[in-house]
Amino acid sequence: MKRRHWLGSVAAMAVPPRAGASQAGAVPLPEYEPRSMLRVKETRVERSRFPVIDIHTHLSWSSPLGKEVAPRMTARPEEILAVMDRKNIRTMVNLTGGYGKALEEVIAYWQKPHPGRFLVFTEPSWNRTPEPGYANFQADELARARQAGAHGLKILKTLGLYLREKVTSGPLVKIDDPRFDPMWEAAGGLKMPVAIHTSDPEAFFLPIDRFNERYEELHAHPDWSFHGKDFPSSRELHEARNRIVARHPRTRFLVLHVGVCEDLEYMSGLLDRYPNMWVEFGARIGELGRQPRTARRFFDRYQDRILFGTDAVPGGDDTPQQVFGERLYEIYYRFLETGDEYFDYAPAPVPPQGRWRISGLGLPEPVLEKVYYRNAERLLSLAPR
């Protein structure tokens, strides 16, 4: 008998089980909240070292596929501004501003009363895609949005994963469908960056089984899965996006969530190939922070094209890694500014995207300054401060 097994047998005979002690494995996984025994440095970064432009937030929602309806605001400006002032956030960019009259309402609610603090992006009118002349209409609509005050164009993963030929039925519309070419070109001509969300974490395209590292997340949100049916693969979606980036070199594309965050070598190849491609890391520090050495090299190499983003949404708890608040920003600042190890990537008792923790990148000040606000100033054509 091996020594370890022999010692275990002796211990089992010598020490009676405690009253009420649970058998191994009796705790349901959703209730399991292990507390780390590591003694590591903990740094609280209450304010960022430089002012922040958060390029990726959601302060309003509109209907992405249905008829135009009044927008839903996710908070009141005074609530958001109070946190912004405490956390050194200069500007928040609301990507989901909608289109048409809804866009005008969002701009009037957020941007006009608080110039410089909130910027709004517009979105395409997906519900009109099947109509004749849609391509020219959408290009013209982008010019009208720019005149109304929109600073960019947001493309949700609606394109590629939800939009169909008859809007909600029929085959899926491909990301690189040529009917959108006039829209991409118009964005370039108007100097409106395109913030594009393509695909989702690669695990969302795999079976929800014991091998899936995001099993808990997908088990709680099975509608987030794109495995099977007629969905393309994650890589097919990214390659379709790459083709439009290549076709429209004067248009600046901001790839949200670092694109394929699990494969920074792939993303490095794209950034080398396409000088009009930029990235931001909203809701992805959980991926970057578990590969800190690779991520640090990535930030060093592409420091001029990486933007600060959180994907923050005020209220709710379905996605704690995105809930707007002071704790969220402190985690992001800690990730960027410190070399701390093994800390939570979201303000939640259980890691919501996967049961791991992250390490900080400890970026130097020149890189921090670019990531926090300088790069966003250049992309959005804002006057330097």
C-alpha positions, 0 to 999 in steps of 0.5 A: 500500500502506498504511503499516502493511502496508508496514512489516509486509512489510519486517519479514517480509523483514528478520527470519527467523522464530525457530526453533520459533516458533508460527504465529498461532492454534496455541495451543489456547484452553483453554491460552491464559493471557494475562498483562496488560501493564497496570501498575495498582494491586494491593491485597491485602485480607486481612481485611474492614473489618467482620465478615462474614455470608456468606449464601450457602454450601454446607456440605452437600448432600442429594438434591433430587429423590430419596428422603431420604438422609443428607446429605453434608458438604463439610468439617469445621467446624474446617477452615472455622472456621480460615479464617473466623477469619483472614478476619474471617467471623463467620457462614456460612449453609449454605443447603442443609441438606436436610429431615427427618432430614437437616436435623436431622443438618446442624444437629447437625453445623454449627449446634449445636456452633458457635452463631452461627458457622453457620446452616442453611436447610431445603429443600422435600421436592420428591419428595412434590410429586405426593402429595395434600395436599402443599401443607399438608404442606410448610407444616407441614414448614416449621414443623417445620424452624423448630422444629428450628433452621432459619433460612430456606428455600432454593429451588434452581433445581430449581423451574422447571428440573428438578422435573416433575409426576412429580418426574423426568418429565412437564411442568416444574412452574412456579415460581408453581404455586399448590400452593406458596402455603401454603409461601410464606405459612408462611415469612412467618408464621415469619419465615423468609426464602426464598433463591431461585435462579431461572434462571441466566446468560442465556447458558446459555439461548442456543446454545453457539456462537461468539456465546456469551460463556460458550462455554468454560464451557458447552463444559466443562459442556454439561449447564449449558445450558438452550437448547431442549427444553421449558425456559422462557426466562430472563425467563419464569422471573424473571417467574414468581418475581416473581409469587410475590413479589407474591402474598406481600408479608409473605414476605421473598425473597432473590433469589440471584445478584442475579437478572438480574445482566446487567441491573441496570436490570431488577433496579432496577425489581423492587426498587423494585416489591417492598419484600419483595425482597432480593438477594445477589451470590454467584458474580456479582462477575464480572458486577458488576465488569465494569460497575463504575459501574453496579454502584456506583450499584446498591449505593448505591441499594439498600444496605439490601437487598444482602447479602454472599454467595459461593456458596462450596463447600469443595473441588473445582475445577469452579467455581473462582469458588466454591471456599471458601478465603482467596483467594476472600474476598480477591477479594470484599473487594478488589472491595467495598473498593477502586477497583482496576482489571482484576483476576481475579474468581476464584482461577483461571489462566483466568477461568472464567465469561468471559475478562474482568477486573473493577474494584472498587467502592470502597464507603464504610464505611457501605455496606460495614457494611450489606452485610457484616453489618447487612443480614443481621442484619435479614433473619435477625432476628439480635441486633445485635453 
